[in-house]
């Protein structure tokens, strides 16, 4: 049972890490013209936009700077840290 739990937490941690990297890459694509319109950019948009949308509704842009992706990444990292703490408490 212990190894199954460790495997589940490990998979969740890995998925959250990959999703964090996907968000960072998607945000960086906005710095390059037409990068988000590429097939790679569209795939990342399908993955990242559903997560970013609630943050964009809550946090308005500051001038031309949208800080909601930064808050979304921080929230994701807090969730990942919470998951790690939960695993430590359980084991």
C-alpha positions in Angstrom: 0.0 0.0 0.0 2.8 2.4 0.9 4.5 2.0 -2.5 1.2 2.6 -4.4 0.7 5.8 -2.4 4.3 6.9 -3.1 3.7 6.2 -6.8 0.5 8.2 -6.9 2.1 11.2 -5.2 5.2 11.0 -7.4 3.0 11.0 -10.6 1.0 14.0 -9.3 4.2 15.9 -8.4 5.6 15.1 -11.9 2.4 16.2 -13.6 2.3 19.5 -11.7 6.0 20.1 -12.5 5.4 19.5 -16.2 2.3 21.8 -16.1 4.4 24.5 -14.5 6.9 24.3 -17.3 4.2 24.3 -19.9 2.8 27.5 -18.3 6.2 29.2 -18.4 6.7 28.2 -22.0 3.2 29.4 -23.0 3.8 32.7 -21.3 7.2 33.2 -23.0 5.6 32.5 -26.3 3.7 35.8 -26.0 7.1 37.6 -26.4 7.5 36.3 -29.9 5.3 37.4 -32.8 2.8 34.7 -34.0 4.3 32.1 -31.7 1.0 31.3 -30.1 -0.6 30.9 -33.5 1.8 28.0 -34.3 0.6 24.4 -33.8 2.8 24.1 -30.7 1.4 27.4 -29.3 -2.2 26.2 -30.0 -1.5 22.9 -28.2 -0.2 24.8 -25.2 -3.2 27.2 -25.3 -5.6 24.2 -25.1 -3.7 23.0 -22.0 -2.9 26.3 -20.2 -5.8 28.6 -21.0 -8.5 26.7 -19.0 -6.2 27.1 -15.9 -5.3 30.7 -16.6 -8.8 31.9 -17.3 -10.1 32.2 -13.7 -7.0 34.1 -12.7 -7.5 36.5 -15.6 -11.1 37.1 -14.5 -10.0 38.0 -10.9 -6.7 39.9 -11.6 -7.0 42.8 -14.0 -3.9 43.7 -16.1 -1.7 46.5 -14.8 -1.4 48.7 -17.9 0.0 46.4 -20.6 1.3 43.8 -18.2 -0.8 40.8 -17.3 0.4 39.4 -13.9 -2.3 36.8 -13.6 0.0 34.0 -15.1 2.5 34.8 -12.4 -0.1 34.4 -9.7 -1.3 31.2 -11.4 2.2 29.7 -11.3 2.6 30.7 -7.7 -0.7 29.0 -6.9 0.4 25.9 -8.7 3.6 25.8 -6.8 1.8 26.2 -3.5 -0.5 23.3 -4.5 2.6 21.2 -5.3 4.2 22.1 -1.9 0.9 21.3 -0.2 0.9 17.9 -1.9 4.4 17.2 -0.8 3.6 18.2 2.8 0.5 16.0 2.7 2.6 13.0 1.6 5.1 13.6 4.4 2.2 13.8 6.9 0.6 10.6 5.6 3.9 8.6 5.6 
